[in-house]
Amino acid sequence: MERDFRVIEEIKTKLSGIAPEVLNDMMMVLQEEKTPPAAKVRIYEIVLDRLMGKPEATIRLEDNTEDMEEAERFVEMMAEEIRKEMGEEV
């Protein structure tokens, strides 16, 4: 798992080096009259997601004992998987 973190950090380092060029390209695309509106909206979404963060998601469960028990088992399973990936004892 630590190897994965190193790869991610290497990618981030490389991308940070080209970030100004990417931003300039995005600005040029936005200013181009021929750019389809959908492409412009997608660029705005990307920028806003980075600036403001994506909204939190919520899960609504009906008040049903079976559904709640299933949800609890699912959450426990996900927690175990995360601990395994992080190299922690389960």
N, CA, C and O of each residue as an XYZ file, in Angstrom:
360
protein
N       0.825     -1.195      0.000
C       0.000      0.000      0.000
C       0.867      1.256      0.000
O       0.520      2.254     -0.632
N       1.994      1.206      0.708
C       2.865      2.381      0.751
C       3.368      2.715     -0.647
O       3.538      3.884     -0.992
N       3.602      1.688     -1.441
C       4.050      1.903     -2.814
C       3.016      2.717     -3.584
O       3.371      3.601     -4.364
N       1.737      2.418     -3.363
C       0.662      3.157     -4.035
C       0.723      4.636     -3.672
O       0.535      5.495     -4.534
N       0.984      4.937     -2.404
C       1.065      6.331     -1.974
C       2.235      7.031     -2.647
O       2.122      8.198     -3.019
N       3.361      6.334     -2.809
C       4.517      6.934     -3.490
C       4.182      7.245     -4.938
O       4.543      8.307     -5.445
N       3.497      6.331     -5.606
C       3.117      6.549     -7.001
C       2.198      7.757     -7.096
O       2.367      8.595     -7.982
N       1.237      7.855     -6.202
C       0.319      8.992     -6.205
C       1.080     10.293     -5.979
O       0.815     11.289     -6.652
N       2.013     10.295     -5.050
C       2.810     11.504     -4.791
C       3.659     11.876     -6.004
O       3.804     13.057     -6.319
N       4.220     10.879     -6.685
C       4.997     11.150     -7.890
C       4.115     11.779     -8.977
O       4.523     12.725     -9.649
N       2.925     11.248     -9.134
C       1.999     11.792    -10.134
C       1.635     13.226     -9.778
O       1.624     14.097    -10.648
N       1.336     13.482     -8.498
C       0.994     14.838     -8.066
C       2.139     15.802     -8.344
O       1.910     16.925     -8.792
N       3.369     15.372     -8.083
C       4.529     16.216     -8.318
C       4.649     16.561     -9.801
O       4.869     17.718    -10.159
N       4.505     15.561    -10.654
C       4.596     15.801    -12.096
C       3.473     16.715    -12.572
O       3.703     17.618    -13.376
N       2.266     16.482    -12.079
C       1.135     17.303    -12.501
C       1.258     18.737    -12.002
O       0.851     19.670    -12.695
N       1.811     18.920    -10.819
C       1.948     20.288    -10.311
C       2.899     21.095    -11.185
O       2.789     22.319    -11.262
N       3.824     20.419    -11.838
C       4.753     21.106    -12.727
C       4.094     21.633    -13.993
O       4.544     22.625    -14.566
N       3.025     20.966    -14.429
C       2.347     21.417    -15.646
C       1.036     22.148    -15.340
O       0.327     22.544    -16.265
N       0.712     22.330    -14.089
C      -0.553     22.971    -13.710
C      -0.757     24.337    -14.361
O      -1.853     24.612    -14.850
N       0.265     25.209    -14.385
C       0.051     26.511    -15.032
C      -0.314     26.375    -16.515
O      -1.166     27.112    -17.013
N       0.318     25.449    -17.210
C       0.017     25.234    -18.622
C      -1.412     24.711    -18.799
O      -2.127     25.138    -19.706
N      -1.816     23.797    -17.940
C      -3.180     23.259    -18.001
C      -4.192     24.375    -17.770
O      -5.188     24.473    -18.487
N      -3.941     25.207    -16.778
C      -4.847     26.320    -16.486
C      -4.932     27.285    -17.666
O      -6.020     27.732    -18.028
N      -3.786     27.605    -18.265
C      -3.785     28.479    -19.444
C      -4.587     27.866    -20.584
O      -5.353     28.563    -21.250
N      -4.417     26.563    -20.814
C      -5.172     25.884    -21.872
C      -6.672     25.944    -21.588
O      -7.468     26.179    -22.497
N      -7.053     25.732    -20.339
C      -8.468     25.791    -19.981
C      -9.032     27.188    -20.236
O     -10.148     27.335    -20.734
N      -8.257     28.203    -19.894
C      -8.706     29.575    -20.112
C      -8.868     29.863    -21.604
O      -9.823     30.524    -22.012
N      -7.939     29.370    -22.412
C      -8.045     29.582    -23.860
C      -9.287     28.891    -24.416
O      -9.988     29.455    -25.256
N      -9.559     27.688    -23.957
C     -10.742     26.963    -24.412
C     -12.006     27.727    -24.020
O     -12.942     27.829    -24.814
N     -12.035     28.258    -22.807
C     -13.203     29.027    -22.359
C     -13.414     30.286    -23.198
O     -14.554     30.681    -23.441
N     -12.342     30.910    -23.635
C     -12.441     32.162    -24.389
C     -12.727     31.947    -25.871
O     -13.127     32.879    -26.569
N     -12.526     30.746    -26.344
C     -12.743     30.441    -27.756
C     -14.240     30.422    -28.065
O     -15.004     29.709    -27.415
N     -14.648     31.201    -29.053
C     -16.067     31.297    -29.415
C     -16.637     29.969    -29.910
O     -17.820     29.690    -29.720
N     -15.803     29.160    -30.540
C     -16.274     27.901    -31.119
C     -16.413     26.778    -30.087
O     -16.926     25.707    -30.411
N     -15.970     27.003    -28.873
C     -16.060     25.972    -27.842
C     -17.530     25.718    -27.509
O     -18.268     26.650    -27.190
N     -17.951     24.457    -27.582
C     -19.346     24.135    -27.256
C     -19.670     24.501    -25.798
O     -18.826     24.351    -24.915
N     -20.874     24.973    -25.559
C     -21.264     25.322    -24.190
C     -21.064     24.172    -23.195
O     -20.690     24.407    -22.046
N     -21.309     22.946    -23.626
C     -21.144     21.796    -22.724
C     -19.694     21.658    -22.262
O     -19.445     21.307    -21.109
N     -18.750     21.928    -23.137
C     -17.330     21.860    -22.771
C     -16.991     22.962    -21.770
O     -16.223     22.742    -20.833
N     -17.561     24.140    -21.972
C     -17.316     25.240    -21.034
C     -17.890     24.918    -19.657
O     -17.250     25.155    -18.633
N     -19.098     24.378    -19.651
C     -19.717     24.006    -18.372
C     -18.864     22.966    -17.662
O     -18.700     23.037    -16.444
N     -18.319     22.006    -18.394
C     -17.472     20.970    -17.775
C     -16.225     21.586    -17.159
O     -15.816     21.179    -16.072
N     -15.619     22.544    -17.819
C     -14.444     23.216    -17.264
C     -14.830     23.954    -15.989
O     -14.112     23.896    -14.990
N     -15.960     24.644    -16.023
C     -16.421     25.343    -14.812
C     -16.641     24.355    -13.668
O     -16.278     24.636    -12.526
N     -17.238     23.197    -13.972
C     -17.470     22.182    -12.934
C     -16.159     21.724    -12.314
O     -16.046     21.605    -11.094
N     -15.177     21.470    -13.157
C     -13.875     21.004    -12.666
C     -13.264     22.042    -11.732
O     -12.804     21.717    -10.637
N     -13.264     23.289    -12.177
C     -12.660     24.358    -11.368
C     -13.416     24.532    -10.054
O     -12.805     24.622     -8.989
N     -14.749     24.580    -10.132
C     -15.533     24.768     -8.915
C     -15.389     23.600     -7.947
O     -15.356     23.803     -6.734
N     -15.302     22.367     -8.476
C     -15.093     21.206     -7.605
C     -13.787     21.336     -6.835
O     -13.709     20.954     -5.668
N     -12.773     21.870     -7.482
C     -11.473     22.014     -6.818
C     -11.475     23.161     -5.820
O     -10.844     23.078     -4.766
N     -12.184     24.227     -6.156
C     -12.214     25.398     -5.271
C     -13.142     25.206     -4.080
O     -12.794     25.554     -2.952
N     -14.314     24.654     -4.331
C     -15.333     24.573     -3.293
C     -15.505     23.168     -2.734
O     -16.116     22.993     -1.680
N     -14.985     22.191     -3.410
C     -15.188     20.805     -2.985
C     -16.533     20.299     -3.460
O     -17.455     21.076     -3.709
N     -16.628     19.009     -3.581
C     -17.895     18.421     -4.002
C     -18.817     18.342     -2.782
O     -18.340     18.186     -1.658
N     -20.110     18.445     -2.991
C     -21.029     18.391     -1.853
C     -21.016     17.016     -1.191
O     -20.740     16.001     -1.831
N     -21.318     17.010      0.094
C     -21.399     15.745      0.809
C     -22.583     14.956      0.298
O     -23.610     15.522     -0.076
N     -22.431     13.654      0.285
C     -23.525     12.784     -0.121
C     -24.133     12.153      1.124
O     -23.417     11.837      2.074
N     -25.403     11.975      1.123
C     -26.069     11.317      2.243
C     -26.795     10.084      1.736
O     -27.203     10.006      0.577
N     -26.940      9.140      2.623
C     -27.657      7.912      2.303
C     -28.867      7.849      3.218
O     -28.743      7.979      4.435
N     -30.019      7.650      2.634
C     -31.247      7.578      3.414
C     -31.718      6.131      3.440
O     -31.907      5.513      2.392
N     -31.904      5.601      4.629
C     -32.406      4.238      4.782
C     -33.788      4.294      5.408
O     -34.062      5.115      6.284
N     -34.630      3.425      4.952
C     -35.948      3.309      5.568
C     -35.762      2.721      6.964
O     -34.787      2.017      7.226
N     -36.682      3.008      7.833
C     -36.613      2.496      9.200
C     -37.088      1.046      9.209
O     -38.169      0.725      9.703
N     -36.268      0.206      8.660
C     -36.575     -1.211      8.563
C     -35.405     -1.953      9.188
O     -34.256     -1.746      8.798
N     -35.690     -2.813     10.153
C     -34.632     -3.500     10.890
C     -33.704     -4.263      9.962
O     -32.488     -4.217     10.143
N     -34.247     -4.965      8.969
C     -33.409     -5.733      8.056
C     -32.483     -4.814      7.271
O     -31.302     -5.118      7.109
N     -33.013     -3.681      6.776
C     -32.190     -2.732      6.030
C     -31.086     -2.160      6.910
O     -29.946     -2.020      6.468
N     -31.422     -1.830      8.161
C     -30.432     -1.260      9.072
C     -29.340     -2.277      9.379
O     -28.156     -1.940      9.399
N     -29.740     -3.512      9.615
C     -28.741     -4.552      9.898
C     -27.837     -4.769      8.684
O     -26.627     -4.941      8.829
N     -28.420     -4.762      7.506
C     -27.633     -4.918      6.289
C     -26.682     -3.739      6.110
O     -25.528     -3.925      5.726
N     -27.160     -2.534      6.385
C     -26.325     -1.340      6.276
C     -25.174     -1.404      7.271
O     -24.043     -1.057      6.931
N     -25.448     -1.842      8.491
C     -24.387     -1.959      9.504
C     -23.340     -2.967      9.073
O     -22.144     -2.727      9.240
N     -23.774     -4.098      8.518
C     -22.818     -5.107      8.029
C     -21.971     -4.532      6.896
O     -20.765     -4.769      6.832
N     -22.603     -3.784      6.014
C     -21.877     -3.180      4.899
C     -20.832     -2.190      5.406
O     -19.694     -2.202      4.936
N     -21.202     -1.336      6.357
C     -20.263     -0.356      6.909
C     -19.105     -1.067      7.604
O     -17.952     -0.666      7.448
N     -19.399     -2.112      8.365
C     -18.340     -2.883      9.029
C     -17.395     -3.504      8.001
O     -16.177     -3.483      8.178
N     -17.963     -4.058      6.926
C     -17.146     -4.668      5.875
C     -16.240     -3.619      5.215
O     -15.059     -3.876      4.979
N     -16.793     -2.450      4.923
C     -16.003     -1.385      4.305
C     -14.880     -0.933      5.246
O     -13.756     -0.700      4.803
N     -15.181     -0.812      6.532
C     -14.160     -0.410      7.502
C     -13.031     -1.441      7.547
O     -11.857     -1.076      7.618
N     -13.383     -2.718      7.506
C     -12.360     -3.770      7.499
C     -11.478     -3.665      6.259
O     -10.257     -3.786      6.352
N     -12.092     -3.442      5.105
C     -11.335     -3.318      3.863
C     -10.378     -2.123      3.914
O      -9.235     -2.219      3.467
N     -10.841     -1.017      4.450
C      -9.993      0.170      4.566
C      -8.826     -0.111      5.489
O      -7.692      0.260      5.185
N      -9.089     -0.767      6.627
C      -7.994     -1.096      7.552
C      -6.984     -2.029      6.893
O      -5.777     -1.863      7.075
N      -7.466     -3.008      6.131
C      -6.566     -3.931      5.434
C      -5.687     -3.170      4.446
O      -4.479     -3.395      4.374
N      -6.304     -2.268      3.688
C      -5.554     -1.483      2.702
C      -4.523     -0.590      3.366
O      -3.462     -0.324      2.800
N      -4.833     -0.132      4.559
C      -3.908      0.753      5.282
C      -2.868     -0.062      6.055
O      -1.986      0.506      6.700
N      -2.973     -1.394      5.990
C      -1.989     -2.244      6.658
C      -2.221     -2.421      8.135
O      -1.303     -2.804      8.860
N      -3.423     -2.153      8.602
C      -3.723     -2.309     10.026
C      -4.266     -3.707     10.275
O      -4.842     -4.335      9.387
N      -4.073     -4.177     11.490
C      -4.621     -5.473     11.889
C      -6.128     -5.350     12.035
O      -6.635     -4.338     12.518
N      -6.829     -6.373     11.618
C      -8.300     -6.373     11.728
C      -8.718     -7.205     12.894
O      -9.913     -7.337     13.162
